[in-house]
Amino acid sequence: MPKLEILPLGGMGQIGANCISFKSPQISFLIDCGILFPNEDLFNINSLVPDFSKIDTPRFVFITHGHEDHIGGIATLLSFFPKLLIYAPPLAARLIKEKIDSIFHSQIIIYNDSSVITCEDLVIAPIRVNHSIPDTFGLLISHEETDQCIFYVSDFRVDVNAPKDRCFDFEKLTRLSKPFKKRILIPDSTNILSSHNKTPDEISVRAELDKIFHHVSGRIFLTLFPSNIERVQTVIDLCEKYQYKIHLLGHAVKKMFDIAKDCNLLSCPDRIILDRPSNIKNMCVLISGCQGEFRSSLRSLVMGDSSILSPKKSDTFIYSAKIIPGNDKKVLAILNRLIENEVEVYLPEEHGIHTSGHAGRDDIELVVKNFSPHLVIPCHGESLFLHRHATYIREKLGLPSQVLLNGSRFISSLNEWHFKHGDPPELLFIGNHGRVIEKASINPRRKVSQSGILLLSLFRSHLSSFQSDFQLIGFPHQAAFDKEKVDNIIQQLILKNSNLKRDDLIDYATGAIKNHFRKAFGIAPEVVITVFGF
């Protein structure tokens, strides 16, 4: 009996690493391939991605939009499947090309609103939706043999005030899905717990920012998510209206600005751009690093010492973003410093200067109304969000809904469907230059970061006599370290055990040194011993 199978590899049980394996009787492919950001700064671990070593070889990957949690893992994926075909909308295609061009030469096929793509026994129709980055799509996947269609829409909101060519395309969704006997919806869960039943439109943010620009005098410093091109356009328009010059600060905001202009998604006259920072009063500095990352432009600007650009009294700072959970302390430290420097600070909680790109409950109900699903499987969220979403669908909308977590499978045939439990896939740790970091190295690196490392070289001068050389690095009580005591411990150990073999000597010495440090300081460094002349 023909059947469709859905296997989430990421994004269903956590926010990030969005990736779904989709299989029909004739073809296997992936939807999205994103990264998960670590919960804390972890020893040059930049991101995490699913381990693709145990999945069936996909024919292609279909990208819904250009956010990192949907495209950031592409390079790792291609290291497993170098000939993989990529379908992507224009902006995402350009961002992917920037990532992989110097390493891989995969073919990228660009799709748009009017595309309908036939792949063996499947038809995939992109459905334009609203989100916080342009060129975002849901995917309507239909299969005639089982008379069913699946609408995967992981990131969306419904913005009724968006330009007509950028509105959620309910007409196309309804027209193409209506003929099918069975319709399955896989919608965004990110904001299911939000107090906003309806996610505010971007036009409301524009109105609030306009009030601030009208009210303030002096320099304006504004940080946001650089991929929110519509917000960037709002800032450009307000700078024109109030006769401000714009200075772009930070690699991410400059890169996205240039790409958006090349893709005709952003309009900005050259005359208002300042290539170099200036001391002029009517300057707006658009800054990347809104999450307060350690090496970000925002952190360097506020916490460092930039004589021309440092925000001062009479300046205005606008935080037009959301603090991602886990970054609270980093962002708060920046805001505290600004307040201490008597900078006027505007926050979204007080002034409505940010809105989410994700659906509120009213938005979800609109999709349900237009799609008329027979089953709802929540996606894009922590386990808590998915379960609350499923409960809401069942109790408030009266529809069947069930949670599907990473590693489990949903299998649907002509007359039935069922869920099959599975363990979530392993995650790969990605470091600098996209290289995979071996898991076995994580714990030793953590230990060294917490307690330092002692490098000890032992030189055999006589049959039972050794000279020692120490180097203690990163130990939290470095100044109190008594080299002579440790040297005595080594010499006493050698005198009492003159017949020790080399490896036994290293093991005994390591244990004795660690015991000494624990007794003296309550903490012991990692110990590495090298013996010469043994």
N, C-alpha and C positions, 0 to 999 in steps of 0.2 A: 504494500500500500504506500503510495507517495506521501511524503511528509516534509515539513519544514522544521528546522532545528535552530534555536537561538542559544548561544553560549556566551554570556558576558565574561570578559576577561578583566575588566576594570570599570569603575564608575557606578557599580551597583553594590553599595555597601560602604562606599566612601566617595567624597567629591574629588575627582581627579582620575587620571589614567583611563579616561573613557575609551573603551574598545569593546566591540561586540563581534563575535564570529557568527556568521549567518550561513546556513547550509540548506540547499535544496537537493533533490535527487541528482541534479546535473552540475551543480556549481557550488563552490565555497568561496566566500569573500568576507572582508572585515569592514565594519563601519567605524571610522575614526581610529586614531592611535595617539593618545595623549599621555602626558606625564602627570605624576603625582608629586607634589612638593613635600619634602620631609617636614615633620612637625617642628623640628628645631634645626639649628645649624649643626650638621653632622660631618665634620672632618672632610670637607670638599665633596660630599655627596650632594650633587646639585638637584637630582630628581630620581624618581623611581618609575619603572615601566614594567608591564607584565612580561613574564618569561615566555617567549614565543616558540621555544624549542619543542614543545609537545603538541602543538596544534597542527591540523591538516594544512597543507600548502594552499594558501588562498590565491585565487585568480587575480584579485585586485583589492584595493582598499578605497572606500568611498568616504570622502571627508565632508562633514556638514558645515564647518566654518573654521576660521583661522585662530581660535584661541589655543594657548599652549596645552591646556588639558585635553585638547582634541587633535593637535598635530605635533606636539613636542616629542613624541616617541617615534616619529617616522624614520629617522636615521637608524635607530636601533632595529626597527622592524626590517629595514632594507638590508641590514647586516645579516639577517636570517634568510631573507628572500630578495636577493639583489635585482631580479627581473620583474618584480611586482609592479603592476600597472596602478597608477594613482588617478582617481577622479576627484576633482576639487573645483569649487567656485573660484572666480577670478582672484579675489584678494588672498584667499587661503593658498591658491596655487602659487602666487608670487612669494608668499612667506615661506612656503615649503621649498621652493626653488632656491631661496637664499640659504636654507639650511643644508641642502644636500648636493648642490651643484658641484662643489669641489671634490666630493667623495663618490657620489653615485650618479648615474646617468639614466635614471628611470624616466619613463614616459609619463607625462602629466597631461591628462585630458581635461579640459576646462568645460564645465557645464554651467547652465544658467536657468532662468525661469521657464523657458520654453522647452527645455530638454526632456525627452522621454527615452530612456536607455534600455534596450532589450539585451539581456545577458542569458543565453541558453533558454531555460524555462521560466525565467523571471523578467519582470518589467519594473524598472526603478524610475519613479517620477519625482524629481526634486520639487518641494513645495516651499515657496519663500515664506519666511517668518520674520518677526521683529526680534532683535536681540541687541546687545550692547556692542556689537561689531557688525559692520556691513557684510552683505553677502552670506547670510546665514539661512540654512535650509533644513527642513524636515524631509524625511525620505518616505515616500509611499511605495512599498514593495508588494507587488501583486503576483499571484501564482494561479493560473487558470485551472490547472489540473486538480488542485484541492479547493478551488473556488473561494480563495481567501486573500485578504490584503492586510498588511501590517504597516501602521504609520508610526515611525520612529521619530520623535521630536524632543530631543534631549535638552535643548537650550532655546527658550523662547519666552516672549511676552506678547501681548496683543496691544499694539499701539494704534489707536483709531485716528490719531492726529498725524501719523507718518505720511509722507508723500505717497500718492497713489501707487507709484511703481515700487514702493518699498513696504506696502501693507502685507499683513498675513493673507496669503492667497486661499481664502476659504472656498472660493468658487471652484478653483481647480481641484482642491481636496475632495469636495463633495461630488463633483462630476465624475472623477476617476474612481472613487471608492464605492459609490452607490450600487453599481451592478453586482458587487460580490456578496455572496451568501454569509460569509464570516469576516468580521472586521476586528482587528486587534490593535489597541492603542498602547504605545510605550511613551509616556509623557514625563516631562521635567518635574522633579520633586524638590528642587532647591529651596523654594520659598513656601513650602506647604505649611510651615509653622508661623509664617509671617502674620503680623497684625493687619497688614494691608491685604484685604480680599482682592483688590484690584491694584496691580502694580502701577504706580504713577507713570505718566508719559514723559518723554524727554522734553516736551514743550514746557512742562511745569518747571523743570530745572532751568531752562533757558530764561523763564520769567524771573526766577529768584536770583540768578546770576546778574541779570540786567539791573535789578534793584541795587545790588552791591556795587556794581560798576558806576551806577548813577550817584551813589551815596559817597563813595570814598574819594579821597584825593591822595596823590603820591603813588609810589610804586606798588604793583600788585604781583604777588607770588602765588602761583596756582599749580597744584598737583592733581593728577588724575591718572586713570588707566590709559596709556597711550593708544591702545586699540579701540577706544571709544571715539571713533572718528566723528560721529555726530556731535559729541561734546566738544571736541577740538574745534570743529567748525563753528559752534556757538561762541567759543572764546574768540576766534578770529573775527567773527561778525561784530561782537561787542567791542573789540579793540578798534575796529574801523569806526563804529558808531561814536565811541568816546575818545577817539584820536589817540590811541595808545600804540606804541611800537611793541613788537613781540620778539623776545629772545628765547630760543629753544635751548634747554639745558638738560643734557643727558643723552646717552647713546640711544636708548629705547624710543624716546619721544622724537628724536631727529630721524631715526630710521623709519618709524611708522609714518611720520609726516611726509617724508619723501616718497614712500611706497604708495600712500593714499593719493598723493597728487598724481603720480604716474598712472594710477588706476582710475583717475577721474572721479575719485570719491571725496576730494577735498579741493576747495577753491580758496586761494590766498594770494592777494597781490604782493609782489616782491617788495614794493615800497614800504610795507609795514614790518618787514623782517629785519631784525638787527643781527648781523653775523657775530658781532662782538658785544659783550655786555657794556653798558653805558651808565653814567651817573644821572641820566635824564630823569625827570620826575614822572613823565608819562610812559613808563615802561612796564610791560607785563611779562614776567618770566614764567614760561611753561616748563614744568619740571617733571622728570620721570623719577621713579623710586618711591611711589606713594605708600609702599608697605614698610618703609624705613630700613630696607636691606642694608647690611653693613657697609658695602662699598657703593651704595646708591648715590646719585647726584643730590637728592633731597637731604640725605643724612650729612653728606660732606658740606653742603651749603650751610645748613643750620648749625651743625655741631662743630664744624671746622672754622677756619679763619680766612674768609674770602673778602678782602678789604672793600672791593667795589660792590659785590653782590650780596654780602651778608644782610639779611633782613634786620631793619632797625626800627626804632620808634618812628611813627608816622607812616610806616609801611603796612600793607595789608596782606595777610596770608589766607588763601582759600583752599580748604581741603575738600575737593569735589570727587570723593571716592568713598569706598567702604573699607574698613579695616578687616582683612581676612583673619579669621580666628587663628591664634598663634602668634600674630604679629602685634598684638595689643601693646605690649611693653615697649617695643621698639618705636612705634608711632607715638605713643604717649610721651616718651623721652624727648622727641622732637618738638611736640606741641608745648611741653613744659618749658623748653628752652626759648621758644618763640614768645611765650607769655612773659617769661622772666626778662626778655629783651624789650618788653612793652610793644610788641607787634600786635596789631588787631587781627584776631583769628576768627575765621568763619567755619563752622562745622556743619555737616549735613543733618545731624540730629536736631540742630537749632534753626536751620535756615532752608532746608529742603533742596540742597544743592547737589544731591546725588539721587539717582534712582536705579533700581536693580534691572538687570537684563533678563530676569527670570519671572516665570508666571506666578501670579497670585491665584487664589481659588476661583475667582470670577473668570480669569483667563482660561483656566483648565476647563471650566464648565462650557465656555464658548467652543472650545475644541471638541468636547464631548457632544455638544449639540449639533455641530456641523459634520462630525464624522460618524456618529451613532455606533459606537463600538459594542461588541458583544463580550469583550474581555479587556480589562485595563491592567497593564503590568508597569508599575512606577519605575522610573530610572533616574539617573543623575542625582545621587544623594547618599547621605549616611544611612545606615540601617534603620536608625530611628525615623528619618524622614520617609523612607520607603514604606515602613509599616504604618505610619500615621497617614500617608497618602492613600494606601490601600483601604484603611479603615474609613477614611473620608468618602472614597468612591463607593464603598459598599453601603455605608449608613446614610449618607446624604444624597447620593445620586442613584442608589438602588441598582448598581451594576456589579457583576462579578469582578473581583480584583484580587490578585495574589502577588506576593513579593517573590522576585527572582534575584538571588544573590550571585556574586562573582563565583564562577566555577560550577554552578548548577545549570541545568538545561531546561528549556521549554520546547516541547515537541508537539506539533500540531498537524493533524491529517484532515481528511475530508469531513469526517463525522465526529472527531473527538480531539481533545488536547490533554496533555498531562505534564507535570513538572517532575524532574529527576534530580535529586540532591547530588552535589559534588563539592569537593574541596576547592577553595579559591586557588588560583595559580600563584606560584612563587613570584616575587617581585625582584627585578634586577636593580642594583644600585648603580647609578650613572654618575661618573665624575667628570673632570675636566676633559674637553675635547671629545665628549660623548663616549668615553671609554667605560666599560663595565668594571666596577670595583668588586673584587672577590669578597664574598661574605665573611670568609675566615679571617680577613684582615680587620674587620670592624671592631671586635672586642679588644684586640691588642692596641689599636689606635685610641680607643676610648680610655683604656687604662693609662696609656702614656700621657694622654691629655689631662688626666685627673691628678696623676701622682708623679709624673716625670720619668726619667730613665737614667740609670747609672751604668756607664760604660767602664768596664774594668779590664785592664790588660795585665796579665801576669807573665813575667819574664823569669825563666829558670836560670839562676846564676851558678848554683852548686846542686849537688844531689838532692838536698832537702831544703834549699834556700831559694826564695822567689823575691823578686822586686815587683812592686805594683805601681800602676798608674791609673788614676781615677779621672772620670769626667762626669759630673752630675748636671743634668740638663732638665730644666722645667720643674724641679722639685719645689713645692710651695714653701719650704722652710730652708731654703738654700743657705742663708747666712749662718744658720745654727749647725750646719753639717760639720762634723769633726772627722777629718780625713784620717787622723792618727788612730782613732778608735777602730775604724773599719779596717785599717791596715793591720792593727794588732789582732783583730779577729781572724784575718786571713792567715797571718803567720802562725798563730796558735793552732789553727785548724791543720795546717800543713805539718807542723811539728808532731802533732798527735796522730797523724794519718800519713806517714811518709811513704807508705806503699800503695796509696790510692792510685787507681787508674785515672786517666785524663778526664773522662766523662763523669766519673764519680766525684772527682775533685770539683768540677764545675757545679754539679748538683748540690754538693755539701756546702760549697761557698755561697751559692745563690741563696739557699735556705737560711744560712747563718746571717748573711747580710740583711735579708728581709726581716728576720726576727729582730735584729738590732734596731732597724728603722721603726718597726711597729711599736716596740717598747719605748723608744725615745720620742717618737712623734705621732704615733697612732696611725701612721700611713707609711706604706713602703713603695718605693719606685720600682718600675720594672728593671730587672738586672740582666745585663748582657756581658758575659765573661769570655775573653779570648786568652788562650794560654799559648805561650811561645816557648820553644826549647824543651818540650816535654818528651 
